[in-house]
């Protein structure tokens, strides 16, 4: 069996991996990293079938180009299909606005939607002399790990999380001979989730006691829903804005992929959606507003920040990883934000919380041990060597982009 990584292996970039097994060529994910400028994977070979682990752009962002080139089906779950379609159209719109290269058009997205072949967790298929089974990856709703059983058993995790969150149950180890494991948080441990949530809510209480507003930038996919569930613990006046509104409904339509679908429905019902300029004006005076984008790069979030940027009693509470060079990173490190060609100071408090949907270092190690593999391939992380050091009893591989290895 041969593995070739086209991107996203030595860092958290646009992930794409090709697997050659006997006479079958498979590809796992084919993403783009929405940086400035965007990053893309290498050109893929002709493949027989594609697997899409989940709907974040660094995994799904170049799937339409792949489908156009190879005319292949894409195995994924139902939530992944619907959210991917939403994000692809949005990505195309941003490319038009920013003048970035466009490797597909709306007709390609429609063709891609028709190419999806849907699977549920623990369902099985026979493909190319292998039995395929997909399992929950615990990352975002619908995210899947793929188990391939042939002469040997291989597991490709994609992004995964072993801890239980309000939204999802954590992923469980799957026994295999070769484990292809993400290492996004190699060398880093996560703070206890309950402690993070309590700190987040207590800080909001402090802001509201001073008469300020809490602005919560959140990723539309997964993070907005979890944040709304956390906020529902207290009696706040909460509004939510941006793409998260649509993603909320997609997930509520597929509650079988959630840990607590009724709790999400209640949290969404207790918050107020922004659906017009009039309601956005009301949201600007609310106690808490949850809005895209999570890295403060686009969407309605800048409008809310500019409205309160001179108010030292208000706060901007970041709930996810901030890529270097983004507005979220700029806010954390300089207290400045870039908007409409100008970089301006923000007098609000800025703070970040650990609501990660990835396993931390210890969780990665424990998961690997639980899979009992002979060989481990580490991907999607810039500190993979730290994970490899704690897995030195295994045959651990650290391929680089463009390299082909045999396992």
Helices and strands as residue ranges (DSSP letters): E 2-7, E 16-21, E 24-30, E 32-33, E 39-40, E 49-51, H 57-60, H 63-70, E 74-76, H 78-98, H 106-115, E 116-118, E 124-127, E 130-136, E 144-149, E 153-156, E 178-182, H 193-209, E 214-217, H 223-231, E 238-241, H 244-252, G 255-257, H 261-270, E 272-273, H 277-283, E 288-291, H 301-308, E 315-318, H 327-334, E 336-339, E 342-345, E 349-352, H 361-371, E 375-379, H 384-389, E 395-397, E 404-406
